[in-house]
């Protein structure tokens, strides 16, 4: 349960921070295989002069100071539910909201290191840290040591706690650049990249990976084995391949195998929506900590639930209060004028595509089911008869907040933005539901029918 110590064999510094064997011996076998298959074209990690020096035939001898720094940082992650790096979602106001709702450890969305070093305004925004983020990590995508070290220095200057190297992003923008999850195709090169960055970074370095590129090339256990010797403080594993995206449930058996075989902390990531799912993963897998991504987008209060060990059964009015708080934080960050509104509305309606998926899942009714299938993948009707709901019994406000129509999301965002306080927001949303909800619901039904015909 939450608050209980992890098993002794997992917590022992002798186990987690054992003396690293030279990287040379860990990579020797793979180097021979690589030479034999040189004709296979795959994304290459840069061989700039700085990279070649840092990725020489033997790994750095990690100093006791380096190991102590990693251990001190890892203690900040132990037993925590971490806000995962989220494309589009992890702007500063949303992170602030999650921190207010119990998130002790937060991360940026992925920044392209090369553009960051060129002082790109969008990428530099990832360096801004809210006053209530005590442990904040900058995640970067790169395939060169020099860029990774440069990004780490910028992160340190900005006050970040650590640097995370993204080796799990499946999106095309990363793939076409030879970044993200495609780095998993060459574990030995990835290990040299990680070691080179860790050797010169002023901050602890972590690596985020997926289980592999495809179901036929799952290699996360080999990647974890190699990364143990690279001076990184922790490894986080998203339990799907690059090609799977979110089409299948996360493979927690594989995450558990990696965690129990690793001499450094492993953070598990995938399909965590409820506090009891999170607590079970932490107890059963040997993971050092956990990450929540989509679960946090659906219910930012998941962090408080995890800490308290119980579900917050929030009313529609309660949730409006949380959503209005997000709007207030956006106004403070982006500005309350028309220019600020335009910036905020790149994100705000988008958030309601996740907020509308919230449903209560009491543990006494869904605990056993969650063992068989993650609740985040459960099909949710508008009203759930299993917990005593009926469509007629739902208030207009509740139905509006559960509406999946994109126009409804924009309407909700506008009503919240134009409201001075939570009470006014509730009233505006009631009025909006009374005038527009049925049309939005019917339009959504038509879209669903058309999609079903097209797929048929």
ZAMARGU-4260 file (C-alpha; in steps of 0.2 Angstrom, whole numbers, plus 5000, padded with zeros to 4 digits):
<rodrens>
0) 5000/5000/5000 | 5005/5018/4998 | 5017/5023/5011 | 5024/5006/5014 | 5043/5003/5010
5) 5048/4994/4995 | 5055/4977/4996 | 5072/4977/5004 | 5080/4969/4989 | 5074/4984/4978
10) 5079/4997/4990 | 5096/4992/4994 | 5109/5004/4988 | 5121/4990/4985 | 5109/4983/4972
15) 5103/4999/4964 | 5120/5008/4963 | 5132/4993/4962 | 5148/4996/4954 | 5146/4998/4935
20) 5156/4986/4924 | 5164/4994/4909 | 5153/4998/4895 | 5166/4991/4883 | 5162/4973/4889
25) 5143/4976/4889 | 5144/4982/4871 | 5157/4971/4863 | 5145/4957/4858 | 5133/4970/4850
30) 5148/4978/4841 | 5152/4962/4832 | 5134/4959/4827 | 5133/4977/4821 | 5148/4975/4810
35) 5141/4960/4802 | 5125/4968/4798 | 5132/4985/4792 | 5122/4984/4776 | 5106/4986/4785
40) 5101/5005/4784 | 5095/5012/4800 | 5095/5029/4809 | 5112/5034/4814 | 5117/5043/4830
45) 5129/5058/4825 | 5147/5055/4824 | 5153/5073/4826 | 5170/5074/4834 | 5163/5078/4851
50) 5152/5062/4850 | 5166/5051/4845 | 5177/5056/4859 | 5163/5054/4872 | 5158/5037/4865
55) 5175/5029/4864 | 5178/5010/4867 | 5176/5011/4886 | 5164/5020/4897 | 5168/5034/4909
60) 5173/5028/4926 | 5158/5034/4936 | 5164/5044/4951 | 5157/5041/4968 | 5151/5059/4967
65) 5141/5055/4951 | 5134/5040/4959 | 5129/5049/4975 | 5120/5062/4964 | 5110/5049/4955
70) 5105/5041/4971 | 5100/5057/4979 | 5089/5061/4964 | 5082/5044/4963 | 5076/5046/4981
75) 5065/5060/4975 | 5056/5048/4963 | 5054/5033/4975 | 5036/5028/4976 | 5030/5043/4967
80) 5017/5045/4953 | 5025/5056/4941 | 5016/5068/4928 | 5022/5060/4912 | 5029/5071/4897
85) 5014/5075/4887 | 5014/5082/4869 | 5003/5098/4870 | 4997/5094/4887 | 5012/5099/4898
90) 5011/5118/4897 | 5015/5127/4913 | 4997/5130/4918 | 4992/5112/4917 | 5008/5107/4927
95) 5004/5120/4940 | 4986/5113/4941 | 4993/5095/4943 | 5005/5101/4956 | 4991/5109/4966
100) 4982/5093/4965 | 4996/5082/4972 | 5009/5080/4959 | 5027/5081/4967 | 5037/5077/4951
105) 5033/5084/4934 | 5040/5084/4917 | 5040/5095/4902 | 5033/5090/4885 | 5047/5084/4873
110) 5058/5098/4867 | 5069/5096/4851 | 5087/5099/4858 | 5093/5106/4842 | 5080/5119/4841
115) 5082/5123/4860 | 5100/5127/4857 | 5095/5139/4843 | 5085/5148/4856 | 5068/5143/4848
120) 5055/5152/4858 | 5043/5138/4858 | 5056/5125/4864 | 5063/5138/4877 | 5046/5139/4885
125) 5049/5121/4891 | 5062/5128/4902 | 5050/5139/4912 | 5046/5131/4929 | 5031/5135/4940
130) 5034/5140/4958 | 5025/5125/4965 | 5035/5112/4954 | 5049/5106/4967 | 5055/5092/4955
135) 5054/5096/4937 | 5063/5087/4922 | 5066/5094/4905 | 5063/5080/4892 | 5073/5082/4876
140) 5075/5073/4859 | 5092/5072/4852 | 5103/5059/4844 | 5120/5068/4847 | 5130/5070/4863
145) 5134/5088/4860 | 5116/5093/4859 | 5111/5083/4874 | 5125/5091/4885 | 5120/5108/4878
150) 5102/5105/4883 | 5107/5099/4900 | 5117/5115/4903 | 5102/5126/4898 | 5091/5115/4909
155) 5102/5117/4924 | 5103/5136/4921 | 5084/5137/4921 | 5083/5127/4938 | 5077/5110/4931
160) 5080/5095/4943 | 5085/5083/4929 | 5086/5080/4910 | 5076/5066/4902 | 5082/5059/4885
165) 5067/5054/4875 | 5069/5037/4867 | 5051/5033/4866 | 5041/5046/4856 | 5032/5037/4841
170) 5027/5053/4832 | 5032/5056/4814 | 5041/5072/4818 | 5053/5063/4829 | 5054/5047/4818
175) 5059/5057/4802 | 5073/5065/4812 | 5080/5049/4818 | 5074/5053/4836 | 5063/5046/4849
180) 5058/5028/4848 | 5068/5024/4832 | 5084/5025/4843 | 5079/5008/4850 | 5084/5000/4834
185) 5102/5001/4839 | 5104/4998/4858 | 5123/5000/4858 | 5123/5017/4849 | 5109/5022/4861
190) 5120/5017/4876 | 5135/5027/4870 | 5123/5042/4867 | 5117/5040/4885 | 5134/5038/4892
195) 5141/5053/4883 | 5127/5064/4889 | 5127/5058/4907 | 5146/5060/4908 | 5145/5079/4905
200) 5128/5084/4910 | 5127/5095/4926 | 5111/5087/4930 | 5106/5069/4933 | 5100/5060/4917
205) 5086/5048/4914 | 5080/5039/4899 | 5062/5036/4893 | 5060/5021/4881 | 5046/5010/4874
210) 5047/4991/4874 | 5053/4992/4856 | 5050/4998/4839 | 5037/4984/4834 | 5030/4968/4841
215) 5043/4958/4831 | 5058/4969/4838 | 5054/4970/4857 | 5071/4973/4865 | 5068/4984/4880
220) 5077/4971/4891 | 5093/4972/4881 | 5091/4991/4881 | 5089/4992/4900 | 5104/4980/4902
225) 5115/4991/4893 | 5109/5007/4900 | 5113/5001/4918 | 5131/5005/4914 | 5129/5022/4906
230) 5128/5033/4922 | 5110/5037/4920 | 5100/5039/4936 | 5084/5030/4931 | 5075/5022/4916
235) 5056/5024/4912 | 5047/5012/4901 | 5031/5015/4892 | 5024/4997/4890 | 5020/4998/4872
240) 5030/4998/4856 | 5032/5013/4844 | 5020/5005/4831 | 5007/5001/4844 | 5004/5019/4850
245) 4989/5016/4861 | 4981/5002/4852 | 4985/4989/4865 | 4986/4988/4884 | 5003/4992/4891
250) 5013/4976/4894 | 5016/4977/4913 | 5023/4959/4914 | 5038/4965/4903 | 5040/4981/4913
255) 5040/4971/4929 | 5054/4959/4921 | 5064/4974/4917 | 5062/4982/4934 | 5067/4967/4944
260) 5082/4963/4933 | 5089/4981/4933 | 5102/4987/4945 | 5095/5005/4943 | 5078/5012/4946
265) 5064/5008/4933 | 5049/5019/4932 | 5033/5011/4924 | 5021/5020/4913 | 5005/5015/4904
270) 4986/5014/4907 | 4985/5021/4925 | 4969/5029/4928 | 4964/5025/4946 | 4973/5026/4962
275) 4971/5007/4965 | 4978/5003/4948 | 4993/5013/4952 | 4995/5006/4969 | 4994/4988/4963
280) 5007/4992/4949 | 5019/4999/4962 | 5017/4984/4974 | 5017/4970/4961 | 5030/4975/4948
285) 5046/4980/4957 | 5045/4997/4949 | 5054/5012/4958 | 5040/5024/4954 | 5026/5026/4941
290) 5021/5039/4927 | 5003/5044/4922 | 5000/5052/4906 | 4982/5051/4899 | 4976/5047/4916
295) 4982/5064/4922 | 4974/5072/4907 | 4957/5064/4910 | 4958/5068/4929 | 4972/5079/4935
300) 4967/5075/4953 | 4974/5057/4951 | 4989/5063/4960 | 4979/5067/4976 | 4969/5051/4974
305) 4986/5041/4974 | 4992/5050/4989 | 4976/5048/4999 | 4973/5030/4993 | 4955/5034/4989
310) 4945/5040/4974 | 4938/5058/4974 | 4920/5056/4968 | 4919/5074/4962 | 4902/5082/4957
315) 4900/5091/4940 | 4901/5107/4950 | 4917/5102/4959 | 4925/5098/4942 | 4920/5115/4935
320) 4930/5122/4949 | 4945/5113/4944 | 4943/5117/4926 | 4940/5136/4930 | 4956/5135/4940
325) 4965/5129/4925 | 4958/5144/4915 | 4964/5156/4929 | 4981/5149/4928 | 4981/5151/4909
330) 4976/5169/4910 | 4991/5172/4922 | 5003/5163/4911 | 4997/5168/4893 | 4988/5184/4898
335) 4970/5188/4900 | 4969/5199/4884 | 4964/5194/4867 | 4982/5189/4863 | 4983/5178/4878
340) 4966/5170/4874 | 4972/5165/4857 | 4987/5157/4864 | 4977/5148/4878 | 4964/5142/4866
345) 4977/5132/4857 | 4976/5121/4872 | 4960/5123/4882 | 4947/5116/4870 | 4959/5101/4867
350) 4959/5097/4886 | 4941/5094/4886 | 4943/5080/4873 | 4951/5071/4889 | 4941/5079/4903
355) 4925/5073/4895 | 4931/5055/4897 | 4930/5056/4916 | 4919/5043/4924 | 4918/5037/4942
360) 4926/5019/4944 | 4923/5014/4962 | 4936/5001/4968 | 4923/4990/4975 | 4914/4988/4958
365) 4929/4990/4946 | 4944/4984/4956 | 4944/4966/4950 | 4939/4971/4932 | 4955/4983/4932
370) 4966/4967/4934 | 4959/4960/4918 | 4959/4975/4908 | 4965/4993/4911 | 4950/5004/4915
375) 4957/5018/4903 | 4953/5006/4889 | 4935/5003/4895 | 4921/5009/4884 | 4911/5022/4894
380) 4893/5026/4890 | 4886/5043/4894 | 4877/5036/4910 | 4884/5020/4919 | 4870/5009/4926
385) 4882/4999/4935 | 4885/5013/4948 | 4866/5018/4947 | 4867/5031/4934 | 4853/5034/4921
390) 4853/5046/4907 | 4838/5055/4914 | 4846/5056/4931 | 4861/5065/4925 | 4860/5084/4927
395) 4862/5095/4911 | 4879/5101/4918 | 4885/5083/4920 | 4879/5078/4903 | 4888/5093/4895
400) 4904/5089/4904 | 4903/5071/4897 | 4899/5077/4879 | 4912/5071/4866 | 4907/5084/4853
405) 4922/5096/4849 | 4910/5111/4847 | 4904/5107/4865 | 4923/5108/4870 | 4925/5125/4862
410) 4909/5131/4870 | 4914/5125/4887 | 4931/5133/4886 | 4923/5150/4880 | 4911/5150/4895
415) 4925/5146/4907 | 4936/5160/4900 | 4922/5173/4901 | 4918/5169/4919 | 4925/5178/4934
420) 4923/5164/4946 | 4917/5146/4948 | 4899/5151/4952 | 4897/5161/4937 | 4905/5147/4927
425) 4893/5135/4933 | 4878/5146/4928 | 4885/5150/4911 | 4888/5131/4908 | 4870/5127/4914
430) 4864/5140/4901 | 4875/5133/4888 | 4869/5115/4891 | 4850/5121/4890 | 4852/5129/4873
435) 4865/5119/4864 | 4868/5102/4872 | 4855/5092/4862 | 4861/5098/4845 | 4879/5094/4850
440) 4874/5076/4856 | 4864/5073/4840 | 4879/5079/4829 | 4891/5067/4838 | 4879/5053/4836
445) 4878/5056/4817 | 4897/5057/4816 | 4898/5040/4825 | 4886/5032/4813 | 4895/5039/4798
450) 4912/5032/4805 | 4904/5015/4808 | 4898/5015/4790 | 4914/5020/4783 | 4924/5007/4793
455) 4911/4993/4788
</rodrens>
